[in-house]
Amino acid sequence: MKLLHISDIHYRKKYPRAEEGYQGMLCRMQDPLIPLGQCLRKALSEEEVDAVVITGDLTEDGSPEDYRELQDYIRRFTGQIPLFVTPGNHDSKEALREGWLGEAASGAPCNYGVELGDCLLLSLDSSSQGVPDGKLAEESLSWLRETLELHRDRPVILMTHHHLIPGQAEVKGLPEWQELKEVLSGSSVSLILCGHTHHQHEGRFAGILCETAAGLSFCGEGQPDGTVEFSEVYGYNLYSLQEGRLLGRRTEIFSTGRLVGRIHKDRIYE
Ligand SMILES: [Fe+2]
C-alpha cells in the first residue's frame, strides 16, 4: 500500500492584512495552494497512491468555505483517492466538520477509525484551536485506549497533529505525551504520523516508528539571536507499507529560497 502524507497547509483565501509578526509573514508567503499543487502533482504522477493523509493545520483558522475550497483544489489532483484528516491547532473543528466532512458543526474531538487496506487508520485529535502546543482531552485518551484494546490483533496507523518526541523540534510537543506513551506501549500501533513542526523527522515514540511530514506553507528556523527565520520550504512523505509496517519512505523537500519573515520566538503567537 502506498500512502501520501502531507501536513500544515495553513490555507486561507484571504489572510488578515498585516505588516508585522506572524500575520505579516502569512501575508508575504506565497499562496499555499502553489506548493500543495506542486507536491500533489509530483507525488501522484510518480506513484499509485492508495490514500492521502493530512495531519492538521489544513487551514489558517479558516471558515467552512475555506475547507470546501481546499478540498475541491486537492480533489483536482487526487480524484477519488481517499483523503483522511486530523485537525491541528489552526483548525476549527466546527468549520472542518462543516466544510470538509459535510457534517453538522461540532466542537467534539475529531477521533475516528477507518479501514485502510490491511490496517486500521486512527485519527487522534490532539488539537485545541488557538492552543499552539495542543491538548489531549481525557475523552480522547480513553477513546484511544478502548479502540486499541478492541483491535489488539491488527496493525494500526495512528495520525495526530502534534509531534510527540521530546526534543524533536524547537517548538514544544504535546503536553500529555507521557500519558499517550503509556497507552501506546505494547499496542498494535505500528506507525505514527504527525505534523505541526513543519520539519520532516523520523524517530521512535513508545518504541513505535514516528514520522513527521514537512509543512506545505512556511518553515521556521531558530536563530542564535532568539529570532525565528521563516522561509518557503515545503514537502511531503510517501510511504510503502505492508500490514502497517513501513517498507520504504520517500521524502521530498523543496524551497523557493524566499525569506518571508523574522520574528522573535517569544512573539510568534501574539
Ligand atoms: Fe502548522
Boltz pocket constraint, residues with backbone or C-beta under 6 A from the ligand:
constraints:
  - pocket:
      binder: B
      contacts: [[A, 8], [A, 10], [A, 56], [A, 57], [A, 88], [A, 196], [A, 197], [A, 198], [A, 215]]
      max_distance: 6.0
